[in-house]
C-alpha cells in the first residue's frame, strides 16, 4: 500500500492526517494530527508553521504513517509517543503505568490545599500509594521543595518508570520507591498520603473505551467486584501511618466519594470538607485528616 504522506508538504500532510482520523471517528482529530505530525518531524507548533511548505522526507512520511495507523486502531497519543504532561511536567510512560489524566490533578490540588493550611513538619514526608509513573508524587515534590516522598507499587516495571521520571525532573534526591502492596512496607509517619488506586468494578472493564481497556494496565484499573477493594486495603494502612494532623487524599470514581468517606471515617480519619470536583463536576479528590489526640 502506498504511503499517503509521501511527497506531501507538511501542511497538506497535517490536513490529510486529520481527515483520516475524523473519518475513523476520533474526537480530537485536529489536535491529535498536529501532535503526531510534530513528533514524527521533531518540530513544535512554531516549526510546523514555519516549515509548512517543506516536503516530508521518506523517513518522516513512514514514521507518520505508522503513528496514524496506531492512532486509528485506538492507541492513545500518549502511548504512541511514550510521554504525557501532568501538572505541567513531562512524564515517561510504560506498559505498566496509567496515562496520567487531568482528573487526577484534583488530587494534587487538594493535597496542596490541605498541606498549606496546616504544614506539620519542617521536612514534610509524602507517600504515594500505587505510584505508577510517579506523577502525583513528583508533582507534589515539585511544589513542596523541602519535602521527601516515597512511592509504592506492586509493579517493578512501574517503579522503574517512576525512578526515571524522578531523575529526569531533578527530583531523584528527594524520592524513593518501594515494591509492596499498598503501604504495607512503609512505617511512617507521613504528613501527606495520596493515591489514585484501581477503582473500576471488574465487570465494567470490558465496557471501557478501547484506549483504556486495551492500553492501560488492568492491575491499575481493576477495583474488584464493587470497585472498592483497593480503598478497603489502603485506607486503614494509610490511617495508621499518618502523622497527627496529616491528610489522606485519594482519587474516586464517579459515584464513589460518599462510600470512600465512610471508609475513612471508619478508619478514624476526619473528612472535614467535601470532595474536590474535577472539570466535569464529578467529586474526584476525597480527603480526610488524622486528628491530633
N, C-alpha and C positions, 0 to 999 in steps of 0.2 A: 504494500500500500504506500502511495506517495505521501510525503510529509506536507501537510497543508501550509506549513510555515516556511518552507524552503524558498529562498529568494525573495521573501517579503520584507518590506520596510517595517521598522519597529512598530509604528503606529497602526499600520494595517494588520500586523500580526496580533496586536492587542485587541483590536476590534473583532478579528476572526475568532480569537480565543474566547472573548466574552460572549459572542454569538453561539459558539459551541456549548458553552456552559449554560446559557439561558435555555437553549433547546433541550438540555438534559434536565431542566427543572431546578437548577441550583439558584438559591435565593439571592446570593450576593455575587452574581456573575461578574459584574464590572470590577468590584474590589478584588475578588479572587484573581481575575485576569491580570490586573496591574501588579499584584504582589508576586504572582508566579512568573510573570514576564521579567520583573525586576530581579528576581532570584536567578532565573535562567541566564540573564545577561550580566548579573552582578552590578546592577545600576539602581540608584534610588530614583524617586519620582522626578527630581530635577534632571537627572541623567537621561531618563526616558523621554522627557520633553525635549531636552537639548539635542538628542540624537534621533528624534522621531523619524527622520527620513533615511537613516542608515539601514542598510540591508543586513538581516541576520546572517551570521556565518552558518555553515553547515552544522557545526557542533552546537551552536545556540539553538538552531531550529530543532535538532534532535532532542536536546535537553528539554525544550519547551513542550514538544510533543509528548515526551514521557510524563512530564508533570500534568499535562492536560488529561492524558489517559487515566492517570491515578485519581485525579480530582473528580472526573466524570464517573468513575467507578465508586465514588463515595468516600475516598480517603480525605480526611481534613487537611486543609492547607498547612496547619501546624505540624502534622505528621509528615507531610511531604518534605517540608523544609527542615524538620527536626528541631524547631525552636518556637517559642511563644513568649510574647511580652506579658508580664504580670506586674502590676504596681509600678509600671514604667521601667521595669528591669527585664533584661533578656534571660530566658531560661532554656537550656537544652532539655530535650525530651528523650525518652527511650520507650521501648515497648512495655516496660514495667511501670510507667508513670502515666497518670492522667494528664490531659491537656489542661493547664490552669485556665479557669474561666472567670470572667468579670464578676459573676455572682460571689465567688469566693473572696473577692476583695472586701466584702462586707465583714468578714471575719477579722481581717487586718484592721479595718476602720474601728470596729467595736473594741478590739484588743488595745489599740492606741488610746481610744477614748477612756477606757477603764484604767489603763496604766497611768495616764497623765493626770487623772483625777486623784489617784492615790498611789504614788510610787512607794514601793515597800522596802527598797534597799538601794544602796549606792551602786551595787553591781548586780543589776536585775538578772534573774535566771528565767529562761523561757524554754518550754518543751513543746514540740510539735509532734503529735501522735499520728503515725501514718503519714510521714512527711512527703513521700513521693519524690517529686523533683526538688523539694525543699522550698517551694515558692512562698508559702506562708511564713515559715521561719526566717528565711533570708530577707523577705520584705520587712519583717519586724526588726531584725538586726540592723538593716539599713537605716531604719527610722530611729532606733534607740542605740546611740553609739556606744554606750557603756555596757550594753547587755551581752550576755553569753547564752548561747542556745544549744539545745540537744534535739536532734530529730530521730525518731524511731520508725522502723518499718520492718515488715517480715521479709521483704524482697531485698536481697543483696544487690541485685541489678539496680533497683530504685535508689538504694543508698549510695551506690557508686555515682549515679547521675547527680544526686544531691551534693555529694562531695565536690564533683567537678564544677557544679554551678557555684558553690561557695567559693571555690578558688578563683573562678572567672570573675566573680563580683568583688574580690578582695576581702572576703569575709571568713576565709578558712581559719584564721587565728581565733575567731570567736564562735566557732561552730564545731560540734562533734556529732557523730552519727552512730547509732546503735541498732543492731539487729535484734528485735524482740517482738513479742506480741503486745501491742498497745504500749502501756507504760510499765510493763512487768519488770524490766531490768533497771528502772530508774529509782533513785532513792529520795530525791527532793532535798529541801523544799524548793518549790518554784513559785515565782511571782505571777507568771502567766503560763497557762497551758492551753494550747489551741489544737484543733483537729478538724479536718474535713474527712470524716470516716465514710466507709461504704454504707449507703442508706437506701438503695433501691431494693424493694422486695424481689425475691428470687424470681417469682412468676412474671414480673414486669420486664425483666431484662430482654427477653425475645421481642418485646414490643418497642424497644428503644430505636432511635434512628440508626441507620447504617453506620454513620460516623462514630457513634458511641459504641454500639453493640459489637461492631467488627474491629474497632481500633483501640478502644480503651481497655485496660486490663480488668478482667472480671473480678479479680481479688479486690480491686479498689472500688467496685460498683456494688457487689452483692451484699446486701444487708440482712440476709436471712429471710425466713418466711414472712415476717411482718415489717422488715426494714430496720428493726431496732437492735439487732444482735450486737453491733459494734458499740452502740451507746450504753447498753446494759453492761458491757465489759469495761469500757474505758472510763465512764463517769465515776464509779466508785474508786477505781485506781487513781484517777486524777485528784479526786477529793482528798485522798489520803496523802497526796504528795504536794498539795498546795501549801504555801506559807499562809499564816493568818493574814487576811486582807487580800490574798491573791485571788485571781479570777480564772475561771474556765470558760472558753468560748469555743463553740462547735458550729459547724455548718449543718443546716437542717434541710431536708427535702420538703416539698410542698405539703402542707397539712400536718407536719410532724412537730412543730415547735412546742405546742402545749404538752404533748406527751414527753418530750425531752426535758422540759422544765420540771415536770413531775418527777422524772428520774433524778434530776439534780437535787430537788428538794428532799427526796428520799435518802440521798447520799449525804445530807447535812449541809448542802450549799443553799445560799440565799439568792434567788432571782429577783433583783431589785428594780428591774426595768424591762420594758417589752423588748422582744427580739428586734434586731435591726433588719429592715426590709431591703431587698435588692431593687434594681431599677424597675422591675415588673411589679413591685409591691408585695412580693412574697416574703413572709418572715423567714429570714435566712440565717442570721447570726444570733444564736441563742447563748446567753451568758448567765453566769451566777458567780457569787463570791463566797469565799470561805471566811465567815465572820470570826473576828478575834474572840477568844474565850472570855 
